[in-house]
Amino acid sequence: MAEALVSAAVSTPSVAAPAPLPVRAVLPWAFFVGLLALIALYFVGAEQGATSVFAGTDVHEWVHDGRHLLGFPCH
């Protein structure tokens, strides 16, 4: 009887493996996130001077601290 208790205590539970994600399901989201990252990088890094899309310095003032955090010179 003691042997039955020992063998029941030693058994390990089975763990389900995660299902693989198909590349076709991830690719549109990866493209979208990459595009958003490039737009954010443009506004933080280059929205000033000759390449500015918006007139004035409003965008520059909104992202000023981010420019310094990422190492972009601005003044």
N, C-alpha and C positions, 0 to 999 in steps of 0.2 A: 504494500500500500504506500509506503514512503517513497518508493521509486516512481510511482505515478505522480505524486506531488512535485517531485524534483523535475521531472521531464516537462510538466505543464508550466513550471515557473521559468524554465530555460528557453522555451519557444519564443521566437521573435515575431512581432507582427509584420505583415507584409506592407510595404510602402508603395503607393501608386506612383509611377513615373509621370512627369508632366508631358502633355501632348506637344509635339513639335509645332512651331509656327511656320506656316508656309511663307516663302519670300514674297509671293504675290500679294499677300495680305499686309505685309509690313512696308513694302516699297512705296506706296502712295503716301503713307504717314511719314516715312523717312524723308521723302522729297519735300513734303509740306513743312516739316520742322526745319529742314535745311534752308528752304527759301525764307522762312521767317527769321532764321539766324542771320542770313546774309542781309536782309533788310535792316535788322537791328544793328548789325555791324556797320552798314552804310551810315545810318543816322548817327550812331555814336562816333564813328571815325572820320567821316568825310562830309557831313552836312554842314559845310561852312565854306565861304569864299566862292570860287569860280564854279564849283560843282553843286552849289546849293539848289535845292528844288523849291524851297520856300524862301520868300524874301524876309529880311530881318534877322534878328538873333534869337528868336524865341526857342527854336529847336535846340540851338547851341546851349542856351541857358538850362533847358530841361535835362540835357544829357551831359552837362559839364562835369559833374563828379564821376560819372561813368567813364568819360574820356580819360581823366586822370587815373582812375582805377585800372584801366586797361593799358595805360602807358602812351596814349596819344597826346602829342603836344598841341596846345591850343592858344597859348599866349606867352 
